[in-house]
Amino acid sequence: MKYIDEFNDPDLARRLLDEIRATATRPWALMEVCGGQTHSIIRHGIDQLLPEQVELIHGPGCPVCVTPLEVIDKALEIASRPGVIFCSFGDMLRVPGTDRDLFRVKGEGGDVRVVYSPLDALELARRHPDREVVFFAIGFETTAPANAMAVHQARRLGLTNFSLLVSHVRVPPAVEAIMTAPACRVQGFLAAGHVCSVMGMAEYPELAERFRVPMVVTGFEPLDILEGIRLAVRQLERGEHRVENAYPRAVREEGNPAAVRMIEEVFEVTDRNWRGIGPIPLSGWRLTDAFRSYDAEHRFDVTGIRTEEPAECRSGEVLQGLIKPTECEAFGTTCTPRNPLGATMVSSEGACAAYYLYRRMNAATPQAERAAREEMNPVA
């Protein structure tokens, strides 16, 4: 398959690894921003193949994982109400709220449905005019255009029974928060290719210059990631700090102008709280006043939500790159995909889920991996 087989070539991977080994003369710590990249790294053992001088730190690049607990609890409250069809992507169903998750709400009779696009939820609103249809709009810049389009279409069609529960977050402010944290060890970034394919790269040069870190826009296949690491290490060894595009087949300098225009019409920048991290200024989006009537938080008046994180869950430290998942005492014991303490254990882009699925008890047998996959996907 084009761009799959070509970017999994073991001979090319060995050559890239040899170049990285030959280039790295000092210890360097790189952070991959995207959870999809984290899963690819752990699945293919890239972090274990790298020379000891190069460390990969897993960042807060999983939008499911950083969705605030308060917003999860609001989703649970809305989904429990009669007359509501609550729509979400599948990996949100097992994300724990304060005392339950969407999967449990569904089991208790709530009309919770897994959809593959916000436009699927829009179609449900068209077919069920007597029901309130709510779509859980989470994600980084990647999913924002489709969510904006859904609201735009709802207004064009005159649908008044459709709304979004919005928890969108933006990557550049998160990078700034990471770099200004007292315990930060990050010396370079592998920037998320899918985010840049939408937004372009205009916001990154200033960050690279201010914090003096290379930022390499990187794809998701093994060779994409190795090439991103090679370029980042080369910059570090040369004392450079530039933005490089190692994903030109998908990313252009300007991104996708039509998608950006749609986002800017429907959403406006706002402060956002990140689960496990805390508030980050100007790090999210909310619906503009022109589209505020499609905001589920306002429509359902979900206020007075009190939240409480499990004390033993260290997912916040995982999301900040301070520890690896296996350094959490609860990992694989009191915290598993069937009984998760935090979202990082159940999200398809969560770092804890990646470690559990691909490295549980160092088991490399197909049977062990299949058992782990079944535990990760109880809905199926």
C-alpha distance (Angstrom), angle and dihedral (degrees) to the residues before:
residue distance angle dihedral
M1 . . .
K2 3.79 . .
Y3 3.82 113.7 .
I4 3.81 91.3 6.3
D5 3.78 106.0 70.9
E6 3.82 91.8 32.4
F7 3.79 92.1 55.3
N8 3.81 95.3 46.7
D9 3.82 96.5 55.6
P10 3.85 107.0 140.4
D11 3.81 94.1 -155.8
L12 3.80 91.9 54.9
A13 3.79 89.6 45.0
R14 3.80 90.8 55.3
R15 3.80 90.7 49.4
L16 3.79 91.8 51.5
L17 3.79 91.1 47.5
D18 3.80 89.9 51.0
E19 3.81 89.9 52.0
I20 3.80 91.6 49.5
R21 3.82 90.8 50.0
A22 3.79 91.3 48.8
T23 3.82 92.1 48.5
A24 3.81 102.3 44.0
T25 3.81 111.0 83.1
R26 3.81 97.8 155.1
P27 3.82 136.7 36.6
W28 3.80 112.8 -80.8
A29 3.81 129.9 -178.5
L30 3.81 118.1 -153.4
M31 3.79 127.0 -175.5
E32 3.78 122.8 -147.7
V33 3.79 106.4 -150.5
C34 3.81 98.7 -160.3
G35 3.80 125.1 77.2
G36 3.80 89.5 -148.4
Q37 3.79 88.2 60.0
T38 3.82 89.6 48.5
H39 3.80 90.9 55.8
S40 3.79 91.5 48.1
I41 3.82 90.9 49.2
I42 3.80 94.1 50.3
R43 3.80 95.5 39.2
H44 3.81 92.9 53.7
G45 3.81 95.3 36.1
I46 3.80 92.3 -122.2
D47 3.80 93.2 150.1
Q48 3.81 89.7 54.3
L49 3.81 93.0 49.3
L50 3.80 95.5 52.3
P51 3.79 120.6 96.6
E52 3.79 114.3 -94.2
Q53 3.81 90.5 -108.1
V54 3.82 91.4 67.4
E55 3.81 118.7 69.7
L56 3.79 124.8 -176.4
I57 3.80 116.9 -146.3
H58 3.79 117.5 -161.0
G59 3.79 112.9 -130.3
P60 3.83 136.4 -158.8
G61 3.79 92.6 -84.2
C62 3.80 97.6 131.9
P63 3.83 110.9 94.3
V64 3.80 92.3 -165.7
C65 3.80 90.0 54.3
V66 3.80 95.8 50.6
T67 3.81 96.0 45.4
P68 3.82 102.3 120.0
L69 3.78 118.3 -106.2
E70 3.81 88.3 -126.6
V71 3.82 90.3 59.3
I72 3.83 90.9 47.5
D73 3.78 89.4 53.2
K74 3.81 90.3 48.6
A75 3.81 88.5 52.4
L76 3.80 90.0 51.8
E77 3.81 91.3 49.5
I78 3.82 93.4 49.8
A79 3.81 93.9 43.4
S80 3.81 90.4 53.0
R81 3.79 94.2 57.5
P82 3.81 120.6 102.0
G83 3.78 116.4 -108.7
V84 3.81 93.6 28.6
I85 3.79 127.5 119.1
F86 3.80 105.0 -162.2
C87 3.81 114.2 -160.1
S88 3.77 126.6 -164.9
F89 3.76 144.2 152.4
G90 3.79 111.1 -91.0
D91 3.80 99.8 -109.0
M92 3.81 91.2 62.3
L93 3.81 93.3 64.9
R94 3.81 95.7 78.4
V95 3.80 97.5 38.5
P96 3.81 104.5 119.9
G97 3.75 121.2 -121.4
T98 3.77 122.0 -168.3
D99 3.80 94.2 -67.8
R100 3.84 108.7 -5.9
D101 3.81 144.8 6.6
L102 3.82 138.2 -126.5
F103 3.79 90.7 -94.8
R104 3.81 89.2 61.1
V105 3.81 91.6 45.5
K106 3.80 87.6 54.2
G107 3.80 90.4 49.7
E108 3.80 89.9 51.5
G109 3.80 91.1 56.6
G110 3.79 103.6 -87.2
D111 3.80 114.7 143.1
V112 3.81 97.6 -118.6
R113 3.79 115.3 162.1
V114 3.79 132.9 -172.6
V115 3.80 112.2 -134.4
Y116 3.79 132.1 178.8
S117 3.79 97.6 -143.5
P118 3.81 138.1 18.0
L119 3.81 85.5 -118.8
D120 3.82 87.4 65.4
A121 3.81 87.7 58.1
L122 3.79 89.7 47.3
E123 3.80 89.6 54.6
L124 3.80 89.7 51.6
A125 3.80 89.0 54.1
R126 3.80 89.9 51.7
R127 3.82 92.0 49.8
H128 3.83 95.2 44.0
P129 3.82 107.3 43.5
D130 3.81 90.1 163.9
R131 3.83 93.0 60.0
E132 3.79 132.9 69.4
V133 3.81 109.3 -122.8
V134 3.81 116.7 -158.9
F135 3.80 124.7 -173.3
F136 3.81 119.2 -157.8
A137 3.81 99.8 -130.7
I138 3.78 106.7 -162.3
G139 3.77 132.3 146.1
F140 3.75 146.5 83.7
E141 3.78 123.7 -77.7
T142 3.80 89.0 -63.6
T143 3.80 97.1 74.1
A144 3.79 97.4 33.4
P145 3.85 97.3 87.7
A146 3.81 93.6 56.4
N147 3.80 91.9 46.5
A148 3.79 90.6 48.3
M149 3.81 90.0 49.2
A150 3.81 90.9 52.0
V151 3.81 92.4 55.9
H152 3.79 91.1 42.9
Q153 3.81 90.0 52.8
A154 3.80 92.6 45.7
R155 3.80 90.2 57.5
R156 3.80 92.2 45.3
L157 3.82 90.7 51.4
G158 3.80 92.8 44.7
L159 3.81 93.4 -121.0
T160 3.79 109.5 162.4
N161 3.82 97.3 175.0
F162 3.82 96.5 68.5
S163 3.79 126.7 89.9
L164 3.80 142.7 157.8
L165 3.78 128.9 -128.0
V166 3.80 95.4 -149.0
S167 3.79 126.1 -151.4
H168 3.80 103.5 152.1
V169 3.80 119.7 160.0
R170 3.81 133.1 -165.9
V171 3.81 126.8 -136.1
P172 3.85 104.9 -144.0
P173 3.85 95.6 60.6
A174 3.83 88.5 48.3
V175 3.81 89.9 54.1
E176 3.79 89.1 52.1
A177 3.81 91.3 49.2
I178 3.80 90.9 50.5
M179 3.79 93.5 49.5
T180 3.81 94.3 48.2
A181 3.83 94.6 48.3
P182 3.82 112.8 112.3
A183 3.82 94.2 -126.4
C184 3.81 96.0 46.4
R185 3.82 114.8 141.1
V186 3.80 97.4 168.4
Q187 3.81 115.0 128.2
G188 3.80 99.5 171.3
F189 3.79 142.2 7.5
L190 3.76 138.1 -131.9
A191 3.81 98.4 -150.2
A192 3.80 119.8 -146.3
G193 3.80 110.9 -98.2
H194 3.80 96.3 -155.8
V195 3.81 92.2 54.0
C196 3.80 91.1 50.2
S197 3.81 91.1 47.1
V198 3.81 86.1 65.3
M199 3.81 104.4 32.4
G200 3.80 101.5 26.0
M201 3.79 123.3 -139.1
A202 3.81 102.7 -76.4
E203 3.83 95.4 112.2
Y204 3.80 96.2 52.0
P205 3.85 106.5 65.9
E206 3.81 91.5 65.3
L207 3.81 90.9 51.4
A208 3.80 92.4 46.7
E209 3.80 91.1 50.6
R210 3.80 97.1 42.8
F211 3.81 95.2 48.9
R212 3.82 95.4 29.7
V213 3.81 93.8 -128.4
P214 3.80 128.5 135.3
M215 3.80 114.1 -119.4
V216 3.80 116.6 -160.8
V217 3.80 118.3 -171.9
T218 3.78 103.8 -134.7
G219 3.81 139.5 -173.5
F220 3.78 129.1 -138.5
E221 3.79 109.5 -108.8
P222 3.84 119.4 93.7
L223 3.81 94.4 -103.0
D224 3.81 91.0 46.5
I225 3.78 90.4 55.7
L226 3.80 95.1 43.6
E227 3.79 90.8 50.1
G228 3.81 89.9 49.9
I229 3.80 90.2 51.2
R230 3.81 91.6 47.3
L231 3.80 92.6 52.7
A232 3.81 93.4 44.6
V233 3.81 92.8 49.6
R234 3.79 90.7 47.0
Q235 3.80 90.5 54.2
L236 3.79 92.2 47.5
E237 3.79 92.6 50.4
R238 3.82 89.7 50.6
G239 3.79 93.9 46.4
E240 3.83 92.0 -114.9
H241 3.79 129.6 141.6
R242 3.78 111.1 -169.9
V243 3.79 138.3 135.2
E244 3.80 112.2 -106.5
N245 3.79 128.1 -175.7
A246 3.81 110.9 -136.9
Y247 3.81 91.3 164.6
P248 3.82 103.2 60.9
R249 3.80 94.0 146.8
A250 3.82 88.4 70.8
V251 3.81 107.8 16.2
R252 3.78 128.9 69.1
E253 3.78 125.5 -175.2
E254 3.81 91.9 -110.7
G255 3.80 96.0 40.0
N256 3.80 115.6 -151.6
P257 3.82 108.0 -29.5
A258 3.82 94.1 -170.0
A259 3.80 91.4 53.9
V260 3.80 91.5 47.2
R261 3.81 91.2 51.2
M262 3.81 90.3 51.9
I263 3.81 91.5 50.3
E264 3.80 92.5 48.4
E265 3.80 92.0 49.8
V266 3.80 95.2 52.3
F267 3.82 105.0 27.5
E268 3.79 136.7 46.6
V269 3.79 128.6 -160.9
T270 3.80 117.0 -98.6
D271 3.79 140.8 164.0
R272 3.79 112.9 -86.2
N273 3.78 135.6 -163.9
W274 3.83 114.5 -133.7
R275 3.79 118.8 -150.7
G276 3.78 110.3 -113.3
I277 3.80 92.5 7.2
G278 3.79 108.8 55.8
P279 3.80 134.3 -135.8
I280 3.80 118.8 -14.1
P281 3.82 116.0 -171.7
L282 3.81 117.1 -118.7
S283 3.80 90.9 -3.0
G284 3.80 100.1 127.8
W285 3.76 147.2 41.4
R286 3.78 133.3 -121.4
L287 3.79 131.7 -177.9
T288 3.79 115.3 -82.6
D289 3.79 121.2 -117.6
A290 3.81 89.4 -98.8
F291 3.82 89.8 61.9
R292 3.82 99.4 30.0
S293 3.81 91.8 113.0
Y294 3.82 86.9 69.7
D295 3.82 92.3 57.2
A296 3.82 108.8 112.1
E297 3.81 92.9 -158.0
H298 3.80 90.1 61.4
R299 3.79 95.3 37.4
F300 3.82 94.4 53.1
D301 3.81 97.0 31.6
V302 3.80 94.5 -137.0
T303 3.77 102.6 -177.2
G304 3.78 136.9 142.6
I305 3.80 92.5 50.0
R306 3.81 112.7 163.6
T307 3.77 117.2 -162.2
E308 3.77 135.3 -167.3
E309 3.80 127.3 -173.2
P310 3.84 119.4 -148.3
A311 3.79 106.7 -98.7
E312 3.81 93.3 -138.1
C313 3.82 94.4 54.5
R314 3.82 112.9 101.3
S315 3.80 96.7 -178.9
G316 3.80 90.2 122.7
E317 3.80 89.7 62.7
V318 3.80 89.5 47.3
L319 3.80 91.2 51.8
Q320 3.80 91.3 50.4
G321 3.79 91.7 49.9
L322 3.81 92.6 -116.9
I323 3.81 94.8 123.5
K324 3.79 138.3 14.1
P325 3.83 115.7 -116.3
T326 3.80 92.7 -108.2
E327 3.81 89.6 59.6
C328 3.80 89.8 67.9
E329 3.81 110.3 95.0
A330 3.81 91.2 -142.5
F331 3.82 94.8 54.2
G332 3.81 111.0 121.3
T333 3.81 92.7 -7.7
T334 3.80 115.8 63.5
C335 3.82 89.3 1.0
T336 3.80 117.2 60.0
P337 3.82 134.0 140.7
R338 3.80 90.2 -94.7
N339 3.80 93.0 48.3
P340 3.81 105.7 24.2
L341 3.76 123.2 -179.6
G342 3.79 92.9 -166.2
A343 3.79 140.2 20.3
T344 3.81 93.1 -109.3
M345 3.82 88.6 73.7
V346 3.82 96.8 55.6
S347 3.79 107.6 29.0
S348 3.81 116.7 101.6
E349 3.82 86.3 -128.2
G350 3.81 98.7 39.2
A351 3.79 118.3 123.2
C352 3.81 93.3 -138.7
A353 3.80 90.0 51.7
A354 3.82 90.2 51.6
Y355 3.79 92.7 52.0
Y356 3.80 92.3 44.5
L357 3.78 93.9 48.4
Y358 3.79 99.8 43.3
R359 3.80 104.9 25.8
R360 3.77 108.2 29.1
M361 3.81 107.7 147.1
N362 3.81 86.9 -18.8
A363 3.80 87.6 -79.1
A364 3.78 112.2 161.6
T365 3.80 99.5 173.4
P366 3.81 120.3 117.6
Q367 3.80 89.2 -124.2
A368 3.83 92.1 56.3
E369 3.79 92.3 48.1
R370 3.80 91.8 47.2
A371 3.82 91.2 51.0
A372 3.79 90.6 49.9
R373 3.82 91.6 48.9
E374 3.81 91.1 51.4
E375 3.79 90.1 51.6
M376 3.80 90.3 48.6
N377 3.83 92.4 53.0
P378 3.81 108.7 40.6
V379 3.82 92.1 152.9
A380 3.78 91.8 64.8
